[in-house]
Amino acid sequence: MKNEESHENDGTDYEGLKDRMNQRMDPAMQSFLNCYQFTQRESEILILIAIYGFSNREIAEHCVISEKTVKNHLANIMKRIGIRSTRKLLSLLFNHVLTNHENHSTKMISQQAFGHFCEEKCDSQGVDSPEAVI
């Protein structure tokens, strides 16, 4: 069964799903996928579960593979990480994303504070650019 037929009544546009996934891929999620060196298909399956809540059957239909192949990919993902459940997988992913966001936010705040410090120092020394102070 084609994906468009199986999902035509749920109101979701699945045709451009892969493009939207790539465009909206959060850097933290991308770093998680890169950290474990998932294949492109494993990454796609993980995204379909984590972001879109797809079941194994829906993943199989979307990717035009069998449910058994989906289960094999999930088993490979979990074996690589050293876990046994999809819930643990999602927990690790979400913790990684949240930690990355916190680190990014802290870094941004630190950079902003440093920028303000440099600007104040420039003003007090009569210098035009912060780079001249550094």
VOKOLDREN-161126 format. One line per field, with one value per residue: x, y, z of N, C-alpha, C in turn; residue number from 1; residue in one letter. Coordinates in steps of 0.001 Angstrom, whole numbers, plus 500000, padded with zeros to 6 digits. Atoms other than C-alpha are relative to their C-alpha. Layout:
N
n.x <- X;...
n.y <- Y;...
n.z <- Z;...
ca.x <- X;...
ca.y <- Y;...
ca.z <- Z;...
c.x <- X;...
c.y <- Y;...
c.z <- Z;...
k <- NUM;...
r <- A;...
//
This chain:
134
n.x <- 500841;499231;500117;501035;501299;500215;500113;500728;501093;499575;499765;498583;499303;498798;499194;498765;499578;498547;499425;500310;499186;498642;500006;500301;499142;499332;498589;499817;500432;499017;498793;500311;499941;498597;499242;500094;499717;501118;500126;501049;501295;500207;500320;501359;500935;500010;500729;501422;500543;499875;500643;501333;500734;500402;499896;499154;500744;499990;498628;499826;500744;499365;498672;500202;499252;500860;499963;498856;498816;500064;499601;498556;499324;500130;499124;498628;499863;499938;498770;498901;500020;499925;501276;500930;501375;500226;500179;498662;499432;500589;499520;498625;500057;500544;499018;498903;500485;500182;498677;499376;500659;499561;498615;500023;500544;498978;498939;500497;500056;498602;499512;500644;499404;498644;500156;500304;498767;499085;500522;499758;498547;499683;500471;499174;498659;500100;499669;501154;500511;499624;498853;498783;499786;499706
n.y <- 498826;498760;499133;498990;500639;500385;498825;498936;499471;499373;498581;499657;500058;500804;499962;499254;500258;500122;498664;499240;500542;499490;498557;499695;500793;499243;500378;500930;501323;500426;500429;501317;500958;500106;500563;501459;500364;500730;499920;499075;500658;500050;498627;499716;500758;499374;498732;500294;500411;498946;498746;500195;501012;501088;501398;500775;500185;498720;499806;500928;499464;498753;500282;501075;501172;500855;499758;500770;499177;498911;500584;500260;498712;499590;500876;499531;498726;500252;500743;499045;499144;500863;499954;501047;499553;498763;498932;499583;499319;498657;499285;499586;498976;498750;499458;499448;498764;498989;499632;499197;498688;499270;499598;498973;498785;499482;499459;498755;498997;499643;499189;498690;499287;499641;498928;498766;499623;499431;498702;499041;499774;499175;498645;499365;499767;499235;500878;500180;501368;500901;500827;499266;500142;501408
n.z <- 500000;500097;498847;500215;499819;498615;499157;500673;499202;498756;500235;499972;501279;499825;501219;499775;498628;499880;500140;498787;498904;500154;499787;498606;499130;498966;499895;498884;500455;500994;499295;499433;501101;500403;498885;500067;501390;500595;501450;500416;499756;498552;499594;500481;499168;498679;500132;500197;498702;498989;500370;500565;499259;500893;499580;500919;501258;500721;500493;501118;501140;500435;500574;500980;499565;499184;498560;499486;500250;499017;498717;500080;499855;498593;499219;500242;499295;498561;499732;500110;498816;498819;499271;500431;500225;500738;499014;499571;501158;500055;498826;500292;501047;499464;499055;500802;500626;498952;499511;501047;500015;498820;500244;501041;499386;499092;500836;500589;498938;499719;501114;499921;498865;500414;500980;499273;499302;500995;500434;498927;499948;501172;499736;498967;500525;501232;501112;500858;500110;498902;500374;499676;498565;499709
ca.x <- 500000;501316;501910;499607;496719;497228;497391;495054;492350;494516;495095;498884;501012;503593;504892;507443;508089;511730;512529;510763;512625;515968;515037;513762;516454;517595;521386;521090;519161;521610;524497;522756;522382;526009;527301;526114;526907;523456;522892;520632;517784;518283;518243;515080;513351;514374;513054;509774;509310;510528;509104;506066;505116;504942;504267;506425;503704;503511;507301;507282;504624;506367;509800;508386;510055;508665;507786;510438;513049;511889;512272;515747;516763;515421;517285;520501;519939;519357;522273;524605;523543;523369;519708;516682;513617;512241;511271;514878;515959;513559;514612;518285;517446;515341;517918;520631;518546;517628;521214;522442;519849;520860;524539;523784;521672;524398;526991;524808;524288;528035;528795;526257;527679;531207;530035;528560;531779;533818;531523;531791;535573;535722;533647;535796;539012;537704;538192;535897;535662;535660;538266;540800;540354;540697
ca.y <- 500000;503402;505925;508522;506034;504920;508467;510322;510765;512097;515522;515372;516116;513337;514099;516694;515111;514293;517816;519348;517004;518110;521803;521699;519407;520905;521037;519226;516372;516271;516020;513058;511297;512043;511047;507468;507432;506244;505425;507707;505167;504725;508501;508777;506082;507695;511065;509532;508021;510941;513871;512424;509552;507003;503354;500634;500042;503734;503898;500845;502414;505783;504315;501592;498810;495917;496154;493499;495783;498650;496380;495366;499022;499775;496766;498033;501520;500193;497764;500584;502697;499740;499973;497683;499896;502609;504579;504628;505628;508576;509532;509618;511625;514197;514552;515100;517723;519514;519467;520799;523591;524528;524558;526608;529074;529419;529956;532597;534390;534258;535626;538412;539298;539261;541424;543972;543919;544552;547375;549027;548610;550078;553066;553695;553457;555383;552372;551819;547992;545307;543319;546057;545520;541757
ca.z <- 500000;499091;501864;500313;500344;503937;505310;502983;505632;508459;506848;506990;503939;503840;500372;501511;504904;504274;503077;506060;508403;506998;507048;510606;511946;515177;515535;518879;517290;514403;516876;518568;515227;514321;517753;517289;513564;512535;508907;506906;507177;510932;511370;509302;511362;514639;513463;512313;515777;517887;515943;514199;516521;513708;514506;512945;510350;509459;509155;506893;504675;504576;503794;501511;503501;505528;509219;509860;508276;510504;513538;512358;512018;515509;516913;515292;516723;520222;520035;518976;521959;524354;525307;525010;524691;522465;525562;526736;523231;523220;526745;525714;522605;524458;527246;524648;522847;526088;527336;524010;524071;527625;526670;523542;525557;528195;525482;523813;527139;527831;524373;524821;528241;526800;523918;526332;528350;525196;524114;527532;527496;523981;525024;528091;526045;523047;520749;517745;517736;520455;518481;519156;522925;522792
c.x <- 500886;499707;498877;498611;499722;499782;499112;498900;500453;500389;501454;500612;501323;500937;501331;500589;501513;500682;499762;500832;501405;500077;499840;500902;500758;501460;500269;499600;500998;501272;499792;500138;501448;500849;500034;500218;498908;500057;498894;498621;499706;499622;498572;498965;499902;499226;498502;499335;499953;499192;498544;499186;499525;500143;500929;499318;500011;501387;500220;499300;500674;501313;499963;500977;499059;500101;501181;501294;500045;500483;501494;500800;499950;500904;501460;500277;500213;501263;501200;500093;500141;498761;499053;498587;499943;499819;501347;500697;499491;500462;501423;500031;499534;500960;501173;499590;499855;501342;500713;499404;500462;501427;500072;499505;501020;501127;499576;499981;501415;500567;499396;500613;501403;499954;499712;501228;500964;499541;500261;501482;500428;499609;500912;501406;499983;500379;498735;499431;500465;501237;501318;500360;500513;501403
c.y <- 501236;500891;501013;499406;499721;501199;501092;500623;500718;501470;500432;499843;499264;500074;500706;499775;499969;501360;500843;499505;500576;501495;500346;499267;500905;499571;499013;498581;499464;499519;498638;498925;499785;499309;498474;499464;499098;500126;500989;499404;499923;501377;500359;499309;500623;501315;499755;499565;501190;501245;499801;498907;498828;498643;499286;499832;501278;500302;499132;500530;501249;499731;498933;498840;499155;500391;499281;500802;501178;499483;499697;501293;500476;499167;500433;501308;499752;499228;500946;500863;499178;500069;498951;500483;501312;501162;500526;500774;501443;500849;500520;501123;501333;500631;500632;501344;501109;500489;500887;501394;500847;500499;501116;501321;500641;500639;501338;501117;500467;500889;501397;500825;500465;501150;501338;500504;500681;501378;501063;500364;500897;501446;500710;500309;500802;499193;499735;498584;499139;499174;500686;499857;498607;499648
c.z <- 500000;501201;499848;500242;501469;500908;499411;500851;501261;499831;500009;498619;500198;498802;500223;501383;500153;499883;501244;501173;499931;500284;501477;500984;500951;500080;501133;499602;498983;500684;500654;498922;499555;501061;499934;498585;499408;498488;499671;500297;501501;500530;499615;500883;501388;499982;499845;501307;500953;499673;499582;500680;499157;500688;499021;498646;499172;499428;498772;498754;499445;499271;498913;500287;500855;501478;500637;499804;500963;501351;500022;500173;501454;500903;499842;500741;501487;500396;499991;501253;501283;500875;499441;499715;499238;500966;500484;498877;499918;501179;499786;498971;500570;501007;499265;499396;501043;500539;498992;499934;501183;499804;498974;500582;500923;499217;499396;501037;500330;498907;500037;501128;499639;499002;500672;500741;499030;499544;501058;500068;498833;500249;500997;499491;498702;498765;499201;500008;501156;499678;500365;501479;500322;499715
k <- 1;2;3;4;5;6;7;8;9;10;11;12;13;14;15;16;17;18;19;20;21;22;23;24;25;26;27;28;29;30;31;32;33;34;35;36;37;38;39;40;41;42;43;44;45;46;47;48;49;50;51;52;53;54;55;56;57;58;59;60;61;62;63;64;65;66;67;68;69;70;71;72;73;74;75;76;77;78;79;80;81;82;83;84;85;86;87;88;89;90;91;92;93;94;95;96;97;98;99;100;101;102;103;104;105;106;107;108;109;110;111;112;113;114;115;116;117;118;119;120;121;122;123;124;125;126;127;128;129;130;131;132;133;134
r <- M;K;N;E;E;S;H;E;N;D;G;T;D;Y;E;G;L;K;D;R;M;N;Q;R;M;D;P;A;M;Q;S;F;L;N;C;Y;Q;F;T;Q;R;E;S;E;I;L;I;L;I;A;I;Y;G;F;S;N;R;E;I;A;E;H;C;V;I;S;E;K;T;V;K;N;H;L;A;N;I;M;K;R;I;G;I;R;S;T;R;K;L;L;S;L;L;F;N;H;V;L;T;N;H;E;N;H;S;T;K;M;I;S;Q;Q;A;F;G;H;F;C;E;E;K;C;D;S;Q;G;V;D;S;P;E;A;V;I
//
